Amino acid sequence: MNEIKALQSMGFVLPSPAYLFGAIVFGLLGMVAFSRGKKTSQPVLTWTGVALMLYPYAISETWLMWSLGIGLSALVFAKWN
């Protein structure tokens, strides 16, 4: 327990369950979009899949991660066919 308090005093905090759930969901959607984009030779779908898989590593705010994830998911939905 002292280790957690020491890490929190240095500025390290654990992500919320909503953040972890979103990172998993958008990562899986990114994998599907990436593989579909490679199979059908659609570069927009491929790179959007890469973005969906990697952006949670760069964003620490939960609301921002969900907003960007929904936007990128809408792009995947629009470019699916």
C-alpha positions as CSV (number, residue, x, y, z in Angstrom):
1,M,0.0,0.0,0.0
2,N,2.9,2.4,0.7
3,E,4.2,1.8,-2.8
4,I,0.9,3.0,-4.4
5,K,1.0,6.1,-2.2
6,A,4.6,6.8,-3.1
7,L,3.8,6.4,-6.9
8,Q,0.8,8.7,-6.5
9,S,2.9,11.4,-4.8
10,M,5.3,11.3,-7.8
11,G,2.4,11.8,-10.2
12,F,1.7,8.3,-11.4
13,V,-1.9,7.2,-11.3
14,L,-3.7,4.2,-12.5
15,P,-6.1,4.6,-15.4
16,S,-9.8,4.4,-14.8
17,P,-11.8,1.3,-15.8
18,A,-13.6,3.3,-18.5
19,Y,-10.2,4.2,-20.0
20,L,-9.0,0.6,-19.9
21,F,-12.3,-0.7,-21.5
22,G,-12.1,2.0,-24.2
23,A,-8.5,1.2,-25.0
24,I,-9.3,-2.5,-25.4
25,V,-12.4,-1.9,-27.5
26,F,-10.8,0.6,-29.8
27,G,-7.7,-1.5,-30.1
28,L,-9.7,-4.5,-31.2
29,L,-11.7,-2.4,-33.7
30,G,-8.4,-1.0,-35.0
31,M,-7.0,-4.6,-35.5
32,V,-10.2,-5.5,-37.5
33,A,-10.0,-2.3,-39.6
34,F,-6.3,-2.8,-40.2
35,S,-6.7,-6.4,-41.4
36,R,-9.7,-5.5,-43.6
37,G,-7.8,-2.5,-45.1
38,K,-4.8,-4.7,-46.0
39,K,-7.0,-7.4,-47.5
40,T,-9.0,-5.0,-49.7
41,S,-6.1,-2.6,-50.4
42,Q,-7.8,0.4,-48.8
43,P,-5.1,2.7,-47.4
44,V,-7.5,4.9,-45.5
45,L,-9.0,1.9,-43.7
46,T,-5.5,0.5,-43.0
47,W,-4.1,3.7,-41.5
48,T,-7.3,4.4,-39.5
49,G,-6.9,1.0,-38.0
50,V,-3.3,1.8,-37.1
51,A,-4.4,5.0,-35.5
52,L,-7.1,3.3,-33.5
53,M,-4.6,0.8,-32.1
54,L,-2.0,3.3,-31.2
55,Y,-3.6,6.6,-30.1
56,P,-4.6,5.4,-26.5
57,Y,-0.9,5.3,-25.7
58,A,-0.6,9.0,-26.4
59,I,-3.7,10.3,-24.7
60,S,-4.2,10.2,-21.0
61,E,-7.7,11.9,-20.6
62,T,-10.6,9.4,-20.7
63,W,-13.1,11.8,-22.3
64,L,-10.6,12.7,-25.0
65,M,-9.8,9.1,-25.7
66,W,-13.5,8.2,-26.1
67,S,-14.2,11.3,-28.3
68,L,-11.3,10.5,-30.7
69,G,-12.1,6.8,-30.7
70,I,-15.7,7.4,-31.6
71,G,-14.6,9.8,-34.4
72,L,-12.1,7.3,-35.8
73,S,-14.7,4.5,-35.5
74,A,-17.1,6.6,-37.5
75,L,-14.5,7.0,-40.2
76,V,-14.0,3.2,-40.2
77,F,-17.7,2.7,-40.6
78,A,-17.9,5.2,-43.4
79,K,-15.0,3.6,-45.3
80,W,-15.8,-0.1,-44.6
81,N,-17.3,-0.9,-48.1
